[in-house]
Amino acid sequence: MSLLDAATEIRERAYAPYSNFKVGAAIRATSGNVYQGCNVENVAYPEGTCAEAGAIAAMIAAGDSEIEEVVVIADSPLPVSPCGGCRQKLSEFGKGDVKVTMTTLEGNAQTMTLAELLPGVFTQAHMDNA
């Protein structure tokens, strides 16, 4: 299954009764395994979970820890970028050259690297004096 197919499939399972804005994400780990995640809303909005975070959790739970590629899909007129928190989360497990493809149901896509999405990423090196 392609990453796009995996993200599209899991998007349908999103729990988005408040916004009706369903998002699917698929991650290919360096092992070749594919992990999926969808957004899960909560009536207390800050308690929801993003699709990218769900895919990362599935990857870690399965024993993988390094991202090779990411696809995010939503029903939007423009490609939907991972939020700031998810950019940081993705950067925790992927190198700067990891490609993130953001696409719509209509196929309007944009691909950027993690470094382009989050310049100046906070890393372990920032904590070396702690």
KOLDREN-843383 format. One record per atom (N, C-alpha, C, O): residue in one letter; atom name; x, z, y. Coordinates in Angstrom, 2 decimals, decimal comma. Layout:
BEGIN
+---------+-------+---------+---------+---------+
: residuo : atomo :      xx :      zz :      yy :
+---------+-------+---------+---------+---------+
:       A :    CA :       X :       Z :       Y :
...
+---------+-------+---------+---------+---------+
This chain:
BEGIN
+---------+-------+---------+---------+---------+
: residuo : atomo :      xx :      zz :      yy :
+---------+-------+---------+---------+---------+
:       M :     N :    0,84 :    0,00 :   -1,17 :
:       M :    CA :    0,00 :    0,00 :    0,00 :
:       M :     C :    0,89 :    0,00 :    1,25 :
:       M :     O :    1,85 :    0,77 :    1,33 :
:       S :     N :    0,59 :   -0,86 :    2,21 :
:       S :    CA :    1,37 :   -0,89 :    3,44 :
:       S :     C :    1,06 :    0,34 :    4,29 :
:       S :     O :    0,04 :    1,00 :    4,09 :
:       L :     N :    1,95 :    0,65 :    5,22 :
:       L :    CA :    1,69 :    1,77 :    6,12 :
:       L :     C :    0,43 :    1,55 :    6,93 :
:       L :     O :   -0,33 :    2,49 :    7,16 :
:       L :     N :    0,21 :    0,32 :    7,37 :
:       L :    CA :   -1,00 :    0,03 :    8,14 :
:       L :     C :   -2,24 :    0,27 :    7,29 :
:       L :     O :   -3,21 :    0,87 :    7,77 :
:       D :     N :   -2,23 :   -0,18 :    6,04 :
:       D :    CA :   -3,37 :    0,05 :    5,15 :
:       D :     C :   -3,59 :    1,54 :    4,92 :
:       D :     O :   -4,72 :    2,02 :    4,92 :
:       A :     N :   -2,50 :    2,27 :    4,74 :
:       A :    CA :   -2,60 :    3,71 :    4,50 :
:       A :     C :   -3,17 :    4,43 :    5,72 :
:       A :     O :   -4,02 :    5,31 :    5,57 :
:       A :     N :   -2,72 :    4,07 :    6,91 :
:       A :    CA :   -3,22 :    4,70 :    8,14 :
:       A :     C :   -4,68 :    4,35 :    8,37 :
:       A :     O :   -5,47 :    5,19 :    8,79 :
:       T :     N :   -5,03 :    3,09 :    8,11 :
:       T :    CA :   -6,41 :    2,64 :    8,29 :
:       T :     C :   -7,35 :    3,36 :    7,32 :
:       T :     O :   -8,43 :    3,80 :    7,71 :
:       E :     N :   -6,92 :    3,49 :    6,08 :
:       E :    CA :   -7,73 :    4,17 :    5,06 :
:       E :     C :   -7,98 :    5,63 :    5,43 :
:       E :     O :   -9,12 :    6,10 :    5,39 :
:       I :     N :   -6,93 :    6,35 :    5,79 :
:       I :    CA :   -7,06 :    7,78 :    6,06 :
:       I :     C :   -7,82 :    8,03 :    7,36 :
:       I :     O :   -8,45 :    9,08 :    7,50 :
:       R :     N :   -7,78 :    7,11 :    8,29 :
:       R :    CA :   -8,51 :    7,25 :    9,55 :
:       R :     C :   -9,99 :    7,48 :    9,30 :
:       R :     O :  -10,65 :    8,25 :   10,01 :
:       E :     N :  -10,51 :    6,82 :    8,29 :
:       E :    CA :  -11,94 :    6,96 :    7,97 :
:       E :     C :  -12,30 :    8,37 :    7,53 :
:       E :     O :  -13,47 :    8,75 :    7,59 :
:       R :     N :  -11,33 :    9,15 :    7,09 :
:       R :    CA :  -11,58 :   10,52 :    6,63 :
:       R :     C :  -11,41 :   11,55 :    7,74 :
:       R :     O :  -11,62 :   12,74 :    7,52 :
:       A :     N :  -11,04 :   11,10 :    8,94 :
:       A :    CA :  -10,85 :   12,03 :   10,05 :
:       A :     C :  -12,12 :   12,84 :   10,29 :
:       A :     O :  -13,24 :   12,36 :   10,08 :
:       Y :     N :  -11,93 :   14,05 :   10,73 :
:       Y :    CA :  -13,04 :   14,93 :   11,08 :
:       Y :     C :  -13,06 :   15,01 :   12,60 :
:       Y :     O :  -12,30 :   15,77 :   13,20 :
:       A :     N :  -13,93 :   14,22 :   13,22 :
:       A :    CA :  -13,97 :   14,12 :   14,68 :
:       A :     C :  -15,41 :   14,15 :   15,19 :
:       A :     O :  -15,84 :   13,22 :   15,87 :
:       P :     N :  -16,17 :   15,22 :   14,87 :
:       P :    CA :  -17,58 :   15,26 :   15,27 :
:       P :     C :  -17,79 :   15,46 :   16,77 :
:       P :     O :  -18,89 :   15,21 :   17,26 :
:       Y :     N :  -16,79 :   15,91 :   17,49 :
:       Y :    CA :  -16,94 :   16,20 :   18,91 :
:       Y :     C :  -16,56 :   15,01 :   19,79 :
:       Y :     O :  -17,28 :   14,68 :   20,73 :
:       S :     N :  -15,45 :   14,39 :   19,49 :
:       S :    CA :  -14,99 :   13,25 :   20,30 :
:       S :     C :  -15,38 :   11,92 :   19,67 :
:       S :     O :  -15,47 :   10,91 :   20,36 :
:       N :     N :  -15,60 :   11,92 :   18,36 :
:       N :    CA :  -15,82 :   10,70 :   17,59 :
:       N :     C :  -14,63 :    9,75 :   17,72 :
:       N :     O :  -14,78 :    8,54 :   17,55 :
:       F :     N :  -13,45 :   10,28 :   18,01 :
:       F :    CA :  -12,23 :    9,50 :   18,16 :
:       F :     C :  -11,36 :    9,77 :   16,94 :
:       F :     O :  -10,60 :   10,73 :   16,91 :
:       K :     N :  -11,48 :    8,91 :   15,95 :
:       K :    CA :  -10,77 :    9,09 :   14,70 :
:       K :     C :   -9,39 :    8,44 :   14,77 :
:       K :     O :   -9,24 :    7,32 :   15,25 :
:       V :     N :   -8,40 :    9,16 :   14,29 :
:       V :    CA :   -7,02 :    8,67 :   14,29 :
:       V :     C :   -6,46 :    8,83 :   12,88 :
:       V :     O :   -6,68 :    9,84 :   12,22 :
:       G :     N :   -5,74 :    7,81 :   12,43 :
:       G :    CA :   -5,05 :    7,87 :   11,15 :
:       G :     C :   -3,56 :    7,65 :   11,36 :
:       G :     O :   -3,16 :    6,90 :   12,25 :
:       A :     N :   -2,76 :    8,31 :   10,55 :
:       A :    CA :   -1,31 :    8,15 :   10,62 :
:       A :     C :   -0,76 :    8,04 :    9,21 :
:       A :     O :   -1,25 :    8,68 :    8,28 :
:       A :     N :    0,25 :    7,22 :    9,07 :
:       A :    CA :    0,96 :    7,11 :    7,80 :
:       A :     C :    2,45 :    7,13 :    8,08 :
:       A :     O :    2,94 :    6,49 :    9,01 :
:       I :     N :    3,15 :    7,89 :    7,26 :
:       I :    CA :    4,61 :    8,04 :    7,37 :
:       I :     C :    5,24 :    7,55 :    6,08 :
:       I :     O :    4,79 :    7,89 :    4,99 :
:       R :     N :    6,29 :    6,73 :    6,22 :
:       R :    CA :    7,12 :    6,41 :    5,06 :
:       R :     C :    8,36 :    7,26 :    5,18 :
:       R :     O :    9,09 :    7,18 :    6,16 :
:       A :     N :    8,60 :    8,06 :    4,17 :
:       A :    CA :    9,81 :    8,89 :    4,13 :
:       A :     C :   10,98 :    8,02 :    3,66 :
:       A :     O :   10,77 :    6,93 :    3,12 :
:       T :     N :   12,18 :    8,51 :    3,86 :
:       T :    CA :   13,36 :    7,75 :    3,41 :
:       T :     C :   13,38 :    7,59 :    1,90 :
:       T :     O :   14,09 :    6,73 :    1,38 :
:       S :     N :   12,62 :    8,40 :    1,19 :
:       S :    CA :   12,50 :    8,27 :   -0,28 :
:       S :     C :   11,66 :    7,07 :   -0,67 :
:       S :     O :   11,68 :    6,64 :   -1,83 :
:       G :     N :   10,90 :    6,51 :    0,30 :
:       G :    CA :    9,98 :    5,42 :    0,02 :
:       G :     C :    8,55 :    5,88 :   -0,15 :
:       G :     O :    7,63 :    5,06 :   -0,13 :
:       N :     N :    8,34 :    7,19 :   -0,31 :
:       N :    CA :    6,99 :    7,72 :   -0,46 :
:       N :     C :    6,23 :    7,63 :    0,85 :
:       N :     O :    6,81 :    7,74 :    1,93 :
:       V :     N :    4,92 :    7,42 :    0,75 :
:       V :    CA :    4,05 :    7,31 :    1,93 :
:       V :     C :    3,13 :    8,52 :    1,99 :
:       V :     O :    2,56 :    8,94 :    0,98 :
:       Y :     N :    3,01 :    9,08 :    3,19 :
:       Y :    CA :    2,17 :   10,24 :    3,43 :
:       Y :     C :    1,18 :    9,93 :    4,54 :
:       Y :     O :    1,52 :    9,28 :    5,53 :
:       Q :     N :   -0,06 :   10,41 :    4,36 :
:       Q :    CA :   -1,12 :   10,12 :    5,30 :
:       Q :     C :   -1,60 :   11,39 :    6,00 :
:       Q :     O :   -1,48 :   12,49 :    5,46 :
:       G :     N :   -2,14 :   11,20 :    7,19 :
:       G :    CA :   -2,76 :   12,30 :    7,92 :
:       G :     C :   -3,84 :   11,76 :    8,83 :
:       G :     O :   -3,76 :   10,62 :    9,29 :
:       C :     N :   -4,85 :   12,58 :    9,09 :
:       C :    CA :   -5,91 :   12,21 :   10,03 :
:       C :     C :   -6,17 :   13,39 :   10,95 :
:       C :     O :   -5,84 :   14,54 :   10,63 :
:       N :     N :   -6,76 :   13,10 :   12,10 :
:       N :    CA :   -7,05 :   14,19 :   13,01 :
:       N :     C :   -8,21 :   15,03 :   12,47 :
:       N :     O :   -9,15 :   14,51 :   11,86 :
:       V :     N :   -8,12 :   16,33 :   12,73 :
:       V :    CA :   -9,14 :   17,28 :   12,31 :
:       V :     C :   -9,50 :   18,11 :   13,53 :
:       V :     O :   -8,71 :   18,95 :   13,97 :
:       E :     N :  -10,68 :   17,86 :   14,08 :
:       E :    CA :  -11,10 :   18,58 :   15,29 :
:       E :     C :  -11,68 :   19,95 :   14,93 :
:       E :     O :  -12,01 :   20,23 :   13,78 :
:       N :     N :  -11,78 :   20,77 :   15,96 :
:       N :    CA :  -12,38 :   22,08 :   15,85 :
:       N :     C :  -13,20 :   22,28 :   17,11 :
:       N :     O :  -12,82 :   21,79 :   18,17 :
:       V :     N :  -14,30 :   22,99 :   17,02 :
:       V :    CA :  -15,13 :   23,21 :   18,19 :
:       V :     C :  -14,32 :   23,89 :   19,31 :
:       V :     O :  -14,61 :   23,68 :   20,49 :
:       A :     N :  -13,33 :   24,69 :   18,95 :
:       A :    CA :  -12,38 :   25,23 :   19,92 :
:       A :     C :  -11,24 :   24,21 :   19,98 :
:       A :     O :  -10,27 :   24,31 :   19,23 :
:       Y :     N :  -11,36 :   23,25 :   20,88 :
:       Y :    CA :  -10,48 :   22,07 :   20,91 :
:       Y :     C :   -9,00 :   22,31 :   20,67 :
:       Y :     O :   -8,40 :   21,55 :   19,92 :
:       P :     N :   -8,39 :   23,33 :   21,27 :
:       P :    CA :   -6,94 :   23,47 :   21,04 :
:       P :     C :   -6,58 :   23,76 :   19,59 :
:       P :     O :   -5,41 :   23,66 :   19,21 :
:       E :     N :   -7,55 :   24,12 :   18,78 :
:       E :    CA :   -7,28 :   24,46 :   17,38 :
:       E :     C :   -7,30 :   23,26 :   16,45 :
:       E :     O :   -7,07 :   23,42 :   15,25 :
:       G :     N :   -7,55 :   22,08 :   16,97 :
:       G :    CA :   -7,55 :   20,88 :   16,14 :
:       G :     C :   -6,14 :   20,49 :   15,72 :
:       G :     O :   -5,16 :   21,06 :   16,17 :
:       T :     N :   -6,08 :   19,49 :   14,83 :
:       T :    CA :   -4,81 :   19,01 :   14,32 :
:       T :     C :   -4,73 :   17,50 :   14,49 :
:       T :     O :   -5,69 :   16,79 :   14,19 :
:       C :     N :   -3,60 :   17,02 :   14,95 :
:       C :    CA :   -3,39 :   15,58 :   15,12 :
:       C :     C :   -3,08 :   14,91 :   13,78 :
:       C :     O :   -2,61 :   15,56 :   12,85 :
:       A :     N :   -3,34 :   13,62 :   13,71 :
:       A :    CA :   -3,08 :   12,85 :   12,50 :
:       A :     C :   -1,61 :   12,88 :   12,12 :
:       A :     O :   -1,27 :   13,03 :   10,95 :
:       E :     N :   -0,74 :   12,74 :   13,11 :
:       E :    CA :    0,69 :   12,73 :   12,84 :
:       E :     C :    1,15 :   14,06 :   12,24 :
:       E :     O :    1,97 :   14,08 :   11,31 :
:       A :     N :    0,63 :   15,16 :   12,76 :
:       A :    CA :    0,99 :   16,48 :   12,24 :
:       A :     C :    0,53 :   16,63 :   10,80 :
:       A :     O :    1,22 :   17,24 :    9,98 :
:       G :     N :   -0,65 :   16,09 :   10,49 :
:       G :    CA :   -1,15 :   16,15 :    9,12 :
:       G :     C :   -0,27 :   15,37 :    8,15 :
:       G :     O :   -0,01 :   15,82 :    7,04 :
:       A :     N :    0,18 :   14,19 :    8,59 :
:       A :    CA :    1,05 :   13,38 :    7,74 :
:       A :     C :    2,40 :   14,07 :    7,53 :
:       A :     O :    2,96 :   14,03 :    6,43 :
:       I :     N :    2,92 :   14,69 :    8,58 :
:       I :    CA :    4,18 :   15,42 :    8,45 :
:       I :     C :    4,01 :   16,58 :    7,47 :
:       I :     O :    4,87 :   16,80 :    6,62 :
:       A :     N :    2,91 :   17,32 :    7,59 :
:       A :    CA :    2,67 :   18,45 :    6,68 :
:       A :     C :    2,60 :   17,97 :    5,23 :
:       A :     O :    3,13 :   18,63 :    4,34 :
:       A :     N :    1,93 :   16,84 :    4,99 :
:       A :    CA :    1,84 :   16,30 :    3,63 :
:       A :     C :    3,23 :   15,92 :    3,11 :
:       A :     O :    3,55 :   16,15 :    1,95 :
:       M :     N :    4,05 :   15,34 :    3,99 :
:       M :    CA :    5,40 :   14,94 :    3,60 :
:       M :     C :    6,23 :   16,16 :    3,21 :
:       M :     O :    6,89 :   16,16 :    2,17 :
:       I :     N :    6,20 :   17,19 :    4,03 :
:       I :    CA :    6,97 :   18,40 :    3,76 :
:       I :     C :    6,47 :   19,09 :    2,49 :
:       I :     O :    7,26 :   19,55 :    1,67 :
:       A :     N :    5,14 :   19,15 :    2,33 :
:       A :    CA :    4,56 :   19,79 :    1,15 :
:       A :     C :    4,97 :   19,08 :   -0,14 :
:       A :     O :    5,09 :   19,70 :   -1,19 :
:       A :     N :    5,19 :   17,76 :   -0,05 :
:       A :    CA :    5,58 :   16,98 :   -1,22 :
:       A :     C :    7,08 :   17,05 :   -1,50 :
:       A :     O :    7,54 :   16,56 :   -2,54 :
:       G :     N :    7,84 :   17,64 :   -0,58 :
:       G :    CA :    9,28 :   17,79 :   -0,82 :
:       G :     C :   10,16 :   16,79 :   -0,11 :
:       G :     O :   11,38 :   16,83 :   -0,27 :
:       D :     N :    9,58 :   15,89 :    0,68 :
:       D :    CA :   10,39 :   14,97 :    1,49 :
:       D :     C :   10,60 :   15,60 :    2,87 :
:       D :     O :    9,84 :   16,48 :    3,27 :
:       S :     N :   11,62 :   15,14 :    3,58 :
:       S :    CA :   11,89 :   15,75 :    4,89 :
:       S :     C :   12,45 :   14,79 :    5,93 :
:       S :     O :   12,78 :   15,22 :    7,04 :
:       E :     N :   12,56 :   13,52 :    5,61 :
:       E :    CA :   13,10 :   12,59 :    6,60 :
:       E :     C :   12,19 :   11,36 :    6,72 :
:       E :     O :   11,87 :   10,71 :    5,72 :
:       I :     N :   11,80 :   11,06 :    7,95 :
:       I :    CA :   10,91 :    9,94 :    8,25 :
:       I :     C :   11,71 :    8,66 :    8,42 :
:       I :     O :   12,76 :    8,64 :    9,06 :
:       E :     N :   11,20 :    7,59 :    7,82 :
:       E :    CA :   11,78 :    6,26 :    7,98 :
:       E :     C :   10,97 :    5,38 :    8,93 :
:       E :     O :   11,53 :    4,59 :    9,68 :
:       E :     N :    9,63 :    5,53 :    8,88 :
:       E :    CA :    8,76 :    4,68 :    9,69 :
:       E :     C :    7,40 :    5,35 :    9,83 :
:       E :     O :    6,98 :    6,12 :    8,96 :
:       V :     N :    6,69 :    5,04 :   10,93 :
:       V :    CA :    5,39 :    5,64 :   11,22 :
:       V :     C :    4,43 :    4,57 :   11,72 :
:       V :     O :    4,83 :    3,66 :   12,45 :
:       V :     N :    3,16 :    4,68 :   11,31 :
:       V :    CA :    2,08 :    3,86 :   11,87 :
:       V :     C :    0,94 :    4,79 :   12,27 :
:       V :     O :    0,56 :    5,68 :   11,52 :
:       V :     N :    0,41 :    4,58 :   13,48 :
:       V :    CA :   -0,73 :    5,34 :   13,99 :
:       V :     C :   -1,80 :    4,34 :   14,40 :
:       V :     O :   -1,51 :    3,36 :   15,08 :
:       I :     N :   -3,06 :    4,59 :   13,98 :
:       I :    CA :   -4,14 :    3,67 :   14,29 :
:       I :     C :   -5,36 :    4,43 :   14,81 :
:       I :     O :   -5,68 :    5,52 :   14,35 :
:       A :     N :   -6,03 :    3,82 :   15,79 :
:       A :    CA :   -7,26 :    4,38 :   16,34 :
:       A :     C :   -8,14 :    3,24 :   16,82 :
:       A :     O :   -7,68 :    2,13 :   17,04 :
:       D :     N :   -9,42 :    3,55 :   16,98 :
:       D :    CA :  -10,37 :    2,57 :   17,53 :
:       D :     C :  -10,34 :    2,70 :   19,04 :
:       D :     O :  -11,12 :    3,45 :   19,63 :
:       S :     N :   -9,44 :    1,98 :   19,65 :
:       S :    CA :   -9,18 :    2,06 :   21,08 :
:       S :     C :   -8,85 :    0,66 :   21,59 :
:       S :     O :   -8,37 :   -0,17 :   20,83 :
:       P :     N :   -9,10 :    0,39 :   22,86 :
:       P :    CA :   -8,73 :   -0,92 :   23,39 :
:       P :     C :   -7,22 :   -1,12 :   23,50 :
:       P :     O :   -6,73 :   -2,25 :   23,49 :
:       L :     N :   -6,49 :   -0,02 :   23,61 :
:       L :    CA :   -5,03 :   -0,05 :   23,72 :
:       L :     C :   -4,42 :    0,77 :   22,61 :
:       L :     O :   -5,04 :    1,72 :   22,13 :
:       P :     N :   -3,20 :    0,44 :   22,17 :
:       P :    CA :   -2,53 :    1,26 :   21,16 :
:       P :     C :   -2,41 :    2,71 :   21,63 :
:       P :     O :   -2,06 :    2,98 :   22,78 :
:       V :     N :   -2,71 :    3,63 :   20,73 :
:       V :    CA :   -2,68 :    5,06 :   21,07 :
:       V :     C :   -1,34 :    5,65 :   20,66 :
:       V :     O :   -0,95 :    5,62 :   19,49 :
:       S :     N :   -0,66 :    6,19 :   21,63 :
:       S :    CA :    0,64 :    6,80 :   21,43 :
:       S :     C :    0,47 :    8,22 :   20,91 :
:       S :     O :   -0,50 :    8,89 :   21,26 :
:       P :     N :    1,40 :    8,70 :   20,08 :
:       P :    CA :    1,36 :   10,11 :   19,69 :
:       P :     C :    1,44 :   10,99 :   20,93 :
:       P :     O :    2,13 :   10,66 :   21,90 :
:       C :     N :    0,74 :   12,12 :   20,89 :
:       C :    CA :    0,80 :   13,06 :   22,02 :
:       C :     C :    2,21 :   13,63 :   22,14 :
:       C :     O :    3,04 :   13,42 :   21,25 :
:       G :     N :    2,47 :   14,33 :   23,20 :
:       G :    CA :    3,80 :   14,90 :   23,42 :
:       G :     C :    4,24 :   15,83 :   22,30 :
:       G :     O :    5,38 :   15,78 :   21,85 :
:       G :     N :    3,32 :   16,69 :   21,84 :
:       G :    CA :    3,66 :   17,60 :   20,76 :
:       G :     C :    4,01 :   16,86 :   19,49 :
:       G :     O :    4,94 :   17,25 :   18,78 :
:       C :     N :    3,27 :   15,80 :   19,18 :
:       C :    CA :    3,55 :   15,03 :   17,97 :
:       C :     C :    4,84 :   14,23 :   18,10 :
:       C :     O :    5,53 :   14,01 :   17,10 :
:       R :     N :    5,16 :   13,80 :   19,29 :
:       R :    CA :    6,45 :   13,13 :   19,50 :
:       R :     C :    7,59 :   14,07 :   19,14 :
:       R :     O :    8,55 :   13,68 :   18,48 :
:       Q :     N :    7,47 :   15,32 :   19,56 :
:       Q :    CA :    8,50 :   16,32 :   19,23 :
:       Q :     C :    8,51 :   16,58 :   17,73 :
:       Q :     O :    9,58 :   16,68 :   17,12 :
:       K :     N :    7,33 :   16,70 :   17,13 :
:       K :    CA :    7,26 :   16,95 :   15,69 :
:       K :     C :    7,88 :   15,79 :   14,90 :
:       K :     O :    8,64 :   16,02 :   13,97 :
:       L :     N :    7,54 :   14,57 :   15,28 :
:       L :    CA :    8,11 :   13,40 :   14,59 :
:       L :     C :    9,63 :   13,37 :   14,74 :
:       L :     O :   10,35 :   13,02 :   13,81 :
:       S :     N :   10,11 :   13,75 :   15,92 :
:       S :    CA :   11,55 :   13,75 :   16,18 :
:       S :     C :   12,29 :   14,83 :   15,39 :
:       S :     O :   13,50 :   14,72 :   15,18 :
:       E :     N :   11,58 :   15,84 :   14,95 :
:       E :    CA :   12,19 :   16,88 :   14,12 :
:       E :     C :   12,61 :   16,32 :   12,76 :
:       E :     O :   13,57 :   16,79 :   12,14 :
:       F :     N :   11,88 :   15,29 :   12,31 :
:       F :    CA :   12,09 :   14,75 :   10,96 :
:       F :     C :   12,53 :   13,29 :   10,94 :
:       F :     O :   12,70 :   12,72 :    9,86 :
:       G :     N :   12,72 :   12,69 :   12,10 :
:       G :    CA :   13,14 :   11,29 :   12,15 :
:       G :     C :   14,23 :   11,08 :   13,17 :
:       G :     O :   14,27 :   11,75 :   14,20 :
:       K :     N :   15,12 :   10,14 :   12,88 :
:       K :    CA :   16,18 :    9,79 :   13,83 :
:       K :     C :   15,60 :    8,97 :   14,98 :
:       K :     O :   14,47 :    8,47 :   14,90 :
:       G :     N :   16,37 :    8,83 :   16,03 :
:       G :    CA :   15,93 :    8,12 :   17,22 :
:       G :     C :   15,55 :    6,67 :   16,99 :
:       G :     O :   14,74 :    6,12 :   17,74 :
:       D :     N :   16,12 :    6,03 :   15,96 :
:       D :    CA :   15,82 :    4,62 :   15,72 :
:       D :     C :   14,61 :    4,39 :   14,81 :
:       D :     O :   14,30 :    3,25 :   14,48 :
:       V :     N :   13,92 :    5,47 :   14,41 :
:       V :    CA :   12,71 :    5,33 :   13,60 :
:       V :     C :   11,65 :    4,58 :   14,39 :
:       V :     O :   11,35 :    4,93 :   15,53 :
:       K :     N :   11,07 :    3,56 :   13,76 :
:       K :    CA :   10,04 :    2,76 :   14,43 :
:       K :     C :    8,68 :    3,42 :   14,28 :
:       K :     O :    8,29 :    3,85 :   13,19 :
:       V :     N :    7,95 :    3,49 :   15,40 :
:       V :    CA :    6,59 :    3,99 :   15,43 :
:       V :     C :    5,70 :    2,85 :   15,91 :
:       V :     O :    5,81 :    2,41 :   17,05 :
:       T :     N :    4,83 :    2,37 :   15,03 :
:       T :    CA :    3,90 :    1,32 :   15,39 :
:       T :     C :    2,56 :    1,95 :   15,72 :
:       T :     O :    1,98 :    2,67 :   14,90 :
:       M :     N :    2,08 :    1,68 :   16,91 :
:       M :    CA :    0,80 :    2,18 :   17,38 :
:       M :     C :   -0,13 :    0,97 :   17,44 :
:       M :     O :    0,20 :   -0,03 :   18,07 :
:       T :     N :   -1,29 :    1,07 :   16,79 :
:       T :    CA :   -2,15 :   -0,10 :   16,71 :
:       T :     C :   -3,62 :    0,29 :   16,83 :
:       T :     O :   -3,99 :    1,45 :   16,71 :
:       T :     N :   -4,43 :   -0,72 :   17,08 :
:       T :    CA :   -5,87 :   -0,55 :   17,19 :
:       T :     C :   -6,54 :   -1,22 :   15,99 :
:       T :     O :   -5,90 :   -1,96 :   15,25 :
:       L :     N :   -7,81 :   -0,95 :   15,81 :
:       L :    CA :   -8,54 :   -1,60 :   14,73 :
:       L :     C :   -8,57 :   -3,12 :   14,90 :
:       L :     O :   -8,68 :   -3,85 :   13,92 :
:       E :     N :   -8,46 :   -3,58 :   16,13 :
:       E :    CA :   -8,46 :   -5,02 :   16,41 :
:       E :     C :   -7,09 :   -5,66 :   16,26 :
:       E :     O :   -6,95 :   -6,88 :   16,39 :
:       G :     N :   -6,07 :   -4,86 :   15,98 :
:       G :    CA :   -4,73 :   -5,41 :   15,77 :
:       G :     C :   -3,86 :   -5,46 :   17,00 :
:       G :     O :   -2,78 :   -6,06 :   16,96 :
:       N :     N :   -4,28 :   -4,86 :   18,10 :
:       N :    CA :   -3,44 :   -4,78 :   19,29 :
:       N :     C :   -2,38 :   -3,73 :   19,02 :
:       N :     O :   -2,68 :   -2,54 :   19,00 :
:       A :     N :   -1,15 :   -4,15 :   18,80 :
:       A :    CA :   -0,10 :   -3,23 :   18,36 :
:       A :     C :    1,08 :   -3,19 :   19,31 :
:       A :     O :    1,37 :   -4,15 :   20,03 :
:       Q :     N :    1,75 :   -2,05 :   19,30 :
:       Q :    CA :    2,99 :   -1,85 :   20,06 :
:       Q :     C :    3,92 :   -1,03 :   19,18 :
:       Q :     O :    3,50 :   -0,04 :   18,57 :
:       T :     N :    5,17 :   -1,42 :   19,11 :
:       T :    CA :    6,16 :   -0,68 :   18,33 :
:       T :     C :    7,25 :   -0,18 :   19,26 :
:       T :     O :    7,79 :   -0,93 :   20,08 :
:       M :     N :    7,58 :    1,09 :   19,11 :
:       M :    CA :    8,65 :    1,73 :   19,87 :
:       M :     C :    9,45 :    2,62 :   18,91 :
:       M :     O :    8,97 :    2,97 :   17,83 :
:       T :     N :   10,65 :    2,97 :   19,31 :
:       T :    CA :   11,42 :    3,92 :   18,51 :
:       T :     C :   11,07 :    5,34 :   18,96 :
:       T :     O :   10,50 :    5,54 :   20,03 :
:       L :     N :   11,43 :    6,31 :   18,13 :
:       L :    CA :   11,23 :    7,69 :   18,52 :
:       L :     C :   12,00 :    8,01 :   19,80 :
:       L :     O :   11,50 :    8,75 :   20,66 :
:       A :     N :   13,21 :    7,47 :   19,94 :
:       A :    CA :   14,00 :    7,71 :   21,15 :
:       A :     C :   13,31 :    7,15 :   22,39 :
:       A :     O :   13,39 :    7,75 :   23,47 :
:       E :     N :   12,65 :    6,02 :   22,25 :
:       E :    CA :   11,91 :    5,46 :   23,39 :
:       E :     C :   10,67 :    6,29 :   23,71 :
:       E :     O :   10,32 :    6,45 :   24,88 :
:       L :     N :   10,02 :    6,80 :   22,68 :
:       L :    CA :    8,83 :    7,62 :   22,89 :
:       L :     C :    9,14 :    8,98 :   23,48 :
:       L :     O :    8,34 :    9,53 :   24,24 :
:       L :     N :   10,33 :    9,53 :   23,14 :
:       L :    CA :   10,67 :   10,86 :   23,62 :
:       L :     C :   12,13 :   10,93 :   24,04 :
:       L :     O :   12,97 :   11,49 :   23,32 :
:       P :     N :   12,44 :   10,35 :   25,21 :
:       P :    CA :   13,81 :   10,47 :   25,70 :
:       P :     C :   14,09 :   11,94 :   26,05 :
:       P :     O :   13,21 :   12,64 :   26,55 :
:       G :     N :   15,29 :   12,36 :   25,80 :
:       G :    CA :   15,65 :   13,74 :   26,10 :
:       G :     C :   15,04 :   14,75 :   25,14 :
:       G :     O :   14,78 :   15,89 :   25,51 :
:       V :     N :   14,81 :   14,32 :   23,91 :
:       V :    CA :   14,20 :   15,19 :   22,90 :
:       V :     C :   14,94 :   16,53 :   22,79 :
:       V :     O :   16,17 :   16,57 :   22,86 :
:       F :     N :   14,19 :   17,60 :   22,62 :
:       F :    CA :   14,76 :   18,93 :   22,41 :
:       F :     C :   15,21 :   19,02 :   20,96 :
:       F :     O :   14,42 :   18,78 :   20,05 :
:       T :     N :   16,48 :   19,36 :   20,74 :
:       T :    CA :   17,03 :   19,40 :   19,38 :
:       T :     C :   17,71 :   20,75 :   19,12 :
:       T :     O :   17,83 :   21,59 :   20,01 :
:       Q :     N :   18,15 :   20,92 :   17,90 :
:       Q :    CA :   18,90 :   22,13 :   17,50 :
:       Q :     C :   20,14 :   22,31 :   18,38 :
:       Q :     O :   20,53 :   23,45 :   18,65 :
:       A :     N :   20,74 :   21,22 :   18,81 :
:       A :    CA :   21,96 :   21,31 :   19,65 :
:       A :     C :   21,70 :   22,08 :   20,94 :
:       A :     O :   22,61 :   22,69 :   21,49 :
:       H :     N :   20,47 :   22,05 :   21,43 :
:       H :    CA :   20,14 :   22,79 :   22,65 :
:       H :     C :   20,19 :   24,30 :   22,44 :
:       H :     O :   20,24 :   25,07 :   23,40 :
:       M :     N :   20,19 :   24,73 :   21,20 :
:       M :    CA :   20,17 :   26,16 :   20,88 :
:       M :     C :   21,52 :   26,68 :   20,38 :
:       M :     O :   21,61 :   27,80 :   19,90 :
:       D :     N :   22,56 :   25,87 :   20,50 :
:       D :    CA :   23,87 :   26,25 :   19,96 :
:       D :     C :   24,45 :   27,51 :   20,58 :
:       D :     O :   25,26 :   28,18 :   19,93 :
:       N :     N :   24,08 :   27,86 :   21,78 :
:       N :    CA :   24,62 :   29,06 :   22,43 :
:       N :     C :   23,78 :   30,29 :   22,13 :
:       N :     O :   24,14 :   31,39 :   22,54 :
:       A :     N :   22,68 :   30,12 :   21,44 :
:       A :    CA :   21,76 :   31,25 :   21,18 :
:       A :     C :   22,31 :   32,18 :   20,14 :
:       A :     O :   21,68 :   33,18 :   19,80 :
+---------+-------+---------+---------+---------+
